[in-house]
Amino acid sequence: MPAPLSAALDLGLEGQVLENSPVLRRWLQNPPNLLEEIRNTPVLPTRLQAGFESSSHWRISLQDLRLADRLTLSGDYRQSSEHPEVRQYGSEIRYFLAPMGSPFNLAPQLGYRALEQKNHSLSGVSYGAFAVLALAPEAADLTGSYSWVAPQEKGQATLAEITAAYAISPSFRLSARYSLRNSTLAQESSFGFGLEWIP
């Protein structure tokens, strides 16, 4: 007797039920590890963001593109709509310390960051930490990051950011962001709103 049919009979199921249900046959042949799936299904999705900030800046970014089990890549570009020479851009690699399905997670991050302020600029290796609190997987979360741009002869910078996001559909979310930038070029804070698309 085939193993799936034997398992179905053990469960009190009729053979006809098994023949009419390919999903049930797959489950009986190779039962999924649901707990493992829950632990490793990311609560924070890959997302493409676009928005405006209170200091007349616009911003686009790609956040947490999954490269491996707990490794993600993020990048962003921010520019003043009034003064195009004022801009900031960079990218980071993050390694999450807990499984991706954890409602709270922490990741050290390492990358490159450049800040340009009219005739002055500052760039270099950035390092810091990223934290996420998932209120509802892929639907609502709070994230925060803090990073340093490696000190140079020209100066140094610290960047802090807090973002809250809420899903309005399976593919789109609204987000609110508060940013604080402190560098030898300028000190500024901004608040903005954006739209996120989940591919």
C-alpha positions as CSV (number, residue, x, y, z in Angstrom):
1,M,0.0,0.0,0.0
2,P,1.4,3.4,-1.0
3,A,2.6,5.4,2.0
4,P,0.3,8.4,1.4
5,L,-2.8,6.1,1.2
6,S,-1.7,4.3,4.4
7,A,-1.3,7.6,6.2
8,A,-4.7,8.8,5.0
9,L,-6.3,5.6,6.3
10,D,-4.5,6.0,9.6
11,L,-6.1,9.5,9.8
12,G,-9.5,8.1,9.0
13,L,-9.7,9.6,5.5
14,E,-11.2,7.8,2.6
15,G,-9.0,7.0,-0.4
16,Q,-11.2,9.1,-2.7
17,V,-10.5,12.2,-0.5
18,L,-6.7,11.6,-1.0
19,E,-7.1,11.2,-4.8
20,N,-9.0,14.4,-5.1
21,S,-6.6,16.5,-3.1
22,P,-3.1,17.0,-4.5
23,V,-2.2,19.3,-1.6
24,L,-3.1,16.6,1.0
25,R,-1.0,14.1,-1.0
26,R,2.0,16.4,-0.9
27,W,1.6,17.0,2.9
28,L,1.4,13.3,3.6
29,Q,4.4,12.6,1.5
30,N,6.6,15.4,2.8
31,P,5.0,17.2,5.8
32,P,6.1,20.9,6.0
33,N,7.9,22.2,9.0
34,L,5.5,25.0,9.8
35,L,7.4,26.2,12.8
36,E,10.6,26.6,10.8
37,E,8.6,28.5,8.1
38,I,7.2,30.9,10.7
39,R,10.7,31.5,12.2
40,N,12.3,32.3,8.8
41,T,9.5,34.1,6.9
42,P,10.6,37.8,7.2
43,V,8.2,40.0,9.2
44,L,9.9,43.0,7.5
45,P,9.4,42.8,3.7
46,T,11.6,44.1,1.0
47,R,10.2,47.5,0.1
48,L,10.7,50.3,-2.4
49,Q,10.1,53.7,-0.7
50,A,9.5,57.1,-2.2
51,G,8.5,60.2,-0.2
52,F,9.0,63.8,0.8
53,E,10.5,65.4,4.0
54,S,9.7,68.6,5.8
55,S,13.0,70.2,4.8
56,S,11.9,70.3,1.1
57,H,13.8,67.0,0.3
58,W,12.6,64.0,-1.7
59,R,13.9,60.6,-1.1
60,I,13.9,57.1,-2.7
61,S,15.2,53.9,-1.2
62,L,15.3,50.2,-1.4
63,Q,15.2,48.5,2.0
64,D,16.1,45.0,3.1
65,L,16.6,43.2,-0.2
66,R,17.3,39.7,1.1
67,L,20.6,38.3,0.0
68,A,20.8,35.3,2.2
69,D,19.2,33.8,5.3
70,R,19.6,36.8,7.6
71,L,21.6,39.1,5.3
72,T,20.0,42.1,3.6
73,L,21.0,45.0,1.4
74,S,19.6,48.5,1.7
75,G,20.3,51.8,-0.2
76,D,18.8,55.3,-0.4
77,Y,19.2,58.6,-2.2
78,R,18.0,62.0,-0.7
79,Q,18.1,65.4,-2.4
80,S,16.8,68.9,-1.8
81,S,14.2,70.1,-4.3
82,E,15.3,73.7,-3.8
83,H,19.1,73.1,-3.8
84,P,20.0,70.0,-5.9
85,E,23.6,70.3,-4.7
86,V,22.4,69.3,-1.2
87,R,22.1,65.6,-1.1
88,Q,22.8,62.4,0.8
89,Y,23.2,58.8,-0.4
90,G,24.5,55.4,0.6
91,S,24.0,51.7,1.1
92,E,24.2,49.2,4.0
93,I,24.5,45.5,4.5
94,R,22.6,44.3,7.5
95,Y,22.9,40.9,9.3
96,F,20.0,40.2,11.6
97,L,20.9,38.4,14.9
98,A,17.5,36.6,15.3
99,P,15.5,34.6,12.8
100,M,13.8,36.7,10.2
101,G,10.4,35.8,11.6
102,S,11.1,37.2,15.0
103,P,8.8,40.1,15.9
104,F,11.8,42.0,17.4
105,N,15.2,41.9,15.7
106,L,18.5,43.7,15.8
107,A,21.1,43.9,13.0
108,P,24.6,45.5,12.9
109,Q,25.0,47.3,9.6
110,L,28.0,48.3,7.5
111,G,28.1,50.3,4.4
112,Y,29.1,53.6,2.6
113,R,27.5,57.0,3.1
114,A,28.1,60.4,1.4
115,L,26.8,63.8,2.5
116,E,27.1,66.8,0.2
117,Q,26.3,70.4,1.3
118,K,26.8,72.9,-1.4
119,N,30.6,73.3,-1.7
120,H,31.4,70.8,1.0
121,S,31.2,67.0,1.2
122,L,31.8,64.2,3.6
123,S,31.9,60.5,2.7
124,G,33.3,57.2,4.0
125,V,32.5,53.9,5.6
126,S,29.4,53.9,7.8
127,Y,28.7,51.5,10.6
128,G,25.9,51.2,13.2
129,A,22.8,49.3,14.1
130,F,19.3,48.7,12.9
131,A,16.3,47.5,15.0
132,V,12.8,46.4,14.0
133,L,9.6,45.9,16.0
134,A,7.0,44.1,14.0
135,L,3.5,44.9,15.3
136,A,1.9,42.8,12.5
137,P,4.1,40.8,10.1
138,E,4.6,42.7,6.8
139,A,1.6,45.0,7.7
140,A,2.8,47.3,10.6
141,D,6.2,47.9,12.1
142,L,8.6,50.3,13.7
143,T,12.2,50.5,12.6
144,G,15.1,52.6,13.9
145,S,18.7,53.0,12.9
146,Y,21.8,54.8,14.2
147,S,25.1,55.0,12.3
148,W,28.4,56.8,12.2
149,V,30.3,57.9,9.1
150,A,33.9,57.0,9.7
151,P,35.9,60.0,10.9
152,Q,38.1,61.7,8.3
153,E,40.3,64.8,8.2
154,K,37.2,66.7,6.8
155,G,34.9,65.7,9.6
156,Q,32.5,63.1,10.7
157,A,28.7,62.5,10.9
158,T,26.1,60.6,12.9
159,L,22.7,59.7,11.4
160,A,19.6,58.6,13.3
161,E,16.2,57.6,11.8
162,I,12.9,56.2,13.1
163,T,10.2,54.9,10.7
164,A,6.7,53.7,11.3
165,A,4.8,51.9,8.5
166,Y,1.3,50.6,8.0
167,A,-0.1,48.5,5.2
168,I,-3.1,49.8,3.2
169,S,-3.1,46.9,0.8
170,P,-1.1,43.7,0.3
171,S,1.4,45.6,-1.9
172,F,1.4,49.1,-0.5
173,R,2.2,50.7,2.8
174,L,2.2,54.3,4.2
175,S,5.2,55.4,6.2
176,A,6.2,58.2,8.4
177,R,9.9,59.0,9.1
178,Y,11.8,61.2,11.5
179,S,15.5,61.8,10.7
180,L,18.3,63.5,12.6
181,R,21.6,64.3,10.9
182,N,24.5,65.7,12.8
183,S,27.8,66.4,11.0
184,T,30.6,68.9,10.6
185,L,28.7,70.1,7.5
186,A,25.3,70.7,9.0
187,Q,22.9,69.8,11.8
188,E,19.4,69.2,10.8
189,S,16.3,67.2,11.5
190,S,13.3,66.4,9.2
191,F,9.9,64.7,9.3
192,G,8.3,63.2,6.3
193,F,5.8,60.8,4.7
194,G,6.2,58.2,2.0
195,L,4.7,55.4,0.1
196,E,6.2,51.9,0.1
197,W,5.7,49.2,-2.5
198,I,6.3,45.6,-1.6
199,P,7.4,43.6,-4.7
